[in-house]
Amino acid sequence: MRKDIRKLRPAQYAEAGIKYFWRVENEQDEMIVYTFELLPEDSCYTPSGVFRKQLRLERPFPIDIELPEITW
């Protein structure tokens, strides 16, 4: 089920024209943020980063935050 959502949601977001999305995962009790950016020429996403402990991005807006410990 989860793998199906990982394929379905990005396709839905791309169709809606959403330029960026983040996927937050719990991997071995560590928060991991995967970031993606829409490629307009292909209408599909390309990975733009994998972040552990610190999330630093310029797009879609400047952000620099420490990722908290997992509480779930």
Contact map, one row per residue, 1 for C-alpha under 8 A:
111110000000000000000000000000000000000000000000000000000000000000000000
111111000000000000000000000000000000000000000000000000000000000000000000
111111100000000000000000000000000000000000000000000000000000000000000000
111111110000000000000000000000000000000000000000000000000000000000000000
111111111000000000000000000000000000000000000000000000000000000000000000
011111111100000000000000000000000000000000000000000000000000000000000000
001111111110000000000000000000000000000000000000000000000000000000000000
000111111111000000000000000000000000000000000000000000000000000000000000
000011111111100000000000000000000000000000000000000000000000000000000000
000001111111110000000000000000000000000000011000000000000000000000000000
000000111111111000000000000000000000000000010000000000000000000000000000
000000011111111100000000000000000000000000000000000000000000000000000000
000000001111111111000000000000000000000000000000000000000000000000000000
000000000111111111100000000000000000010000111000000000000000000000000000
000000000011111111000000000000000000000000100000000000000000000000000000
000000000001111111000000000000000000000000000000000000000000000000000000
000000000000111111100000000000000000010000000000000000000000000000000000
000000000000111111111000000000000000010000000000000000000000000000000000
000000000000010011111000000000000000110000000000000000000000000000000000
000000000000000001111100000000000011110000000000000000000001000000000000
000000000000000001111110000000000011100000000000000000000000000000000000
000000000000000000011111000000001111000000000000000000000000000000000000
000000000000000000001111100000001110000000000000000000000000000000000000
000000000000000000000111110000111100000000000000000000000000000000000000
000000000000000000000011111000111100000000000000000000000000000000000000
000000000000000000000001111111110000000000000000000000000000000000000100
000000000000000000000000111111110000000000000000000000000000000000000000
000000000000000000000000011111000000000000000000000000000000000000000000
000000000000000000000000011111100000000000000000000000000000000000001100
000000000000000000000000011111110000000000000000000100000000000000001100
000000000000000000000001111011111000000000000000000110000000000000111100
000000000000000000000001111001111100000000000000011110000000000000000000
000000000000000000000111100000111110000000000000111100100000000000000000
000000000000000000000111100000011111000000000011111000000000000000000000
000000000000000000011110000000001111100000000011110000000000000000000000
000000000000000000011100000000000111110000001111100000000000000000000000
000000000000000000111000000000000011111000001111000000000000000000000000
000000000000010011110000000000000001111100111100000000000000000000000000
000000000000000000000000000000000000111111111100000000000000000000000000
000000000000000000000000000000000000011111110000000000000000000000000000
000000000000000000000000000000000000001111100000000000000000000000000000
000000000000000000000000000000000000001111110000000000000000000000000000
000000000000011000000000000000000000011111111000000000000000000000000000
000000000110010000000000000000000000011101111100000000000000000000000000
000000000100010000000000000000000001111000111110000000000000000000000000
000000000000000000000000000000000001111000011111000000000000000000000000
000000000000000000000000000000000111100000001111100000000000000000000000
000000000000000000000000000000000111100000000111110000000000000000000000
000000000000000000000000000000001111000000000011111000000000000000000000
000000000000000000000000000000011110000000000001111100000000000000000000
000000000000000000000000000000011100000000000000111111110000000000000000
000000000000000000000000000001111000000000000000011111100000000000100000
000000000000000000000000000000110000000000000000001111100000000001110000
000000000000000000000000000000000000000000000000001111110000000111100000
000000000000000000000000000000001000000000000000001111111000001111100000
000000000000000000000000000000000000000000000000001001111100011110000000
000000000000000000000000000000000000000000000000000000111111111100000000
000000000000000000000000000000000000000000000000000000011111111000000000
000000000000000000000000000000000000000000000000000000001111110000000000
000000000000000000010000000000000000000000000000000000001111110000000000
000000000000000000000000000000000000000000000000000000001111111000000000
000000000000000000000000000000000000000000000000000000011111111100000000
000000000000000000000000000000000000000000000000000000111100111110000000
000000000000000000000000000000000000000000000000000001111000011111000000
000000000000000000000000000000000000000000000000000001110000001111100000
000000000000000000000000000000000000000000000000000011100000000111110000
000000000000000000000000000000100000000000000000000111100000000011111000
000000000000000000000000000000100000000000000000000010000000000001111100
000000000000000000000000000011100000000000000000000000000000000000111110
000000000000000000000000010011100000000000000000000000000000000000011111
000000000000000000000000000000000000000000000000000000000000000000001111
000000000000000000000000000000000000000000000000000000000000000000000111
